[in-house]
Amino acid sequence: MALMITDECINCDVCEPECPNGAISQGEEIYVIDPNLCTECVGHYDTPQCVEVCPVECIHVSPDHKESKEQLQQKFLVITGQAG
């Protein structure tokens, strides 16, 4: 499941540099997460790093992008060029 940032985001800039896949970027009003790049840090860390550092707890699982841990692992392998 990809993560999403809700409108409770305060634009504190701490989540973006924590994402190992570069999935987080500044949107028009708040930060956004690209679901095609978000693996919830599977393959990199045990927990999503953006969630760990978010001071307002505005990062949640996106109901629109449900993926199993196996699917997230496969996405990690593709993103990092290790699939095949």
C-alpha positions as CSV (number, residue, x, y, z in Angstrom):
1,M,0.0,0.0,0.0
2,A,1.4,3.3,-0.9
3,L,1.2,6.1,1.7
4,M,-0.5,9.5,1.3
5,I,-0.1,12.8,3.0
6,T,-3.3,14.4,4.3
7,D,-4.2,18.1,4.3
8,E,-3.0,18.2,8.0
9,C,0.5,18.6,6.5
10,I,2.3,21.7,7.8
11,N,5.0,21.7,5.1
12,C,7.8,21.2,7.7
13,D,10.1,19.7,5.0
14,V,11.3,16.7,7.2
15,C,9.7,13.9,5.2
16,E,11.0,14.6,1.7
17,P,14.7,13.9,2.4
18,E,13.9,10.7,4.4
19,C,12.3,8.9,1.4
20,P,14.8,6.5,-0.1
21,N,12.8,6.2,-3.3
22,G,12.3,9.9,-4.0
23,A,8.5,9.5,-3.8
24,I,7.8,12.6,-1.8
25,S,7.8,16.1,-3.4
26,Q,6.3,19.5,-2.8
27,G,2.8,19.7,-4.2
28,E,0.7,22.9,-4.8
29,E,-0.2,23.3,-1.2
30,I,1.3,20.3,0.8
31,Y,3.8,17.6,0.2
32,V,2.6,14.6,-1.9
33,I,3.7,11.0,-2.3
34,D,3.9,9.4,-5.7
35,P,2.2,6.0,-5.3
36,N,4.3,4.6,-8.2
37,L,7.5,5.2,-6.2
38,C,6.3,4.5,-2.6
39,T,7.2,1.1,-1.2
40,E,6.5,2.1,2.5
41,C,10.3,1.8,2.7
42,V,10.1,-2.0,2.1
43,G,13.5,-3.1,1.0
44,H,15.2,-0.2,2.7
45,Y,13.9,0.0,6.3
46,D,11.6,-1.9,8.6
47,T,9.2,1.1,9.0
48,P,8.2,4.0,6.7
49,Q,10.8,6.7,7.5
50,C,8.4,9.6,6.5
51,V,5.9,8.4,9.1
52,E,8.7,8.1,11.7
53,V,9.7,11.8,11.3
54,C,6.4,13.4,10.7
55,P,5.6,15.7,13.7
56,V,1.8,16.0,12.9
57,E,1.1,12.3,12.0
58,C,-0.4,13.3,8.6
59,I,1.0,10.3,6.6
60,H,-1.4,7.4,6.3
61,V,-1.9,4.3,4.1
62,S,-3.7,5.4,0.9
63,P,-7.0,3.5,0.4
64,D,-6.6,3.9,-3.3
65,H,-3.3,2.0,-3.6
66,K,-3.6,-1.3,-1.7
67,E,-0.5,-3.5,-2.1
68,S,0.8,-6.5,-0.2
69,K,4.3,-6.6,1.3
70,E,5.2,-8.9,-1.6
71,Q,4.0,-6.3,-4.1
72,L,5.9,-3.6,-2.3
73,Q,9.0,-5.7,-2.3
74,Q,8.6,-6.3,-6.1
75,K,8.2,-2.6,-6.7
76,F,11.3,-1.9,-4.6
77,L,13.2,-4.4,-6.9
78,V,12.0,-2.7,-10.0
79,I,12.7,0.9,-8.7
80,T,16.3,-0.1,-7.7
81,G,17.0,-2.0,-10.9
82,Q,17.3,-5.4,-9.1
83,A,14.2,-7.0,-10.8
84,G,14.8,-9.7,-13.3
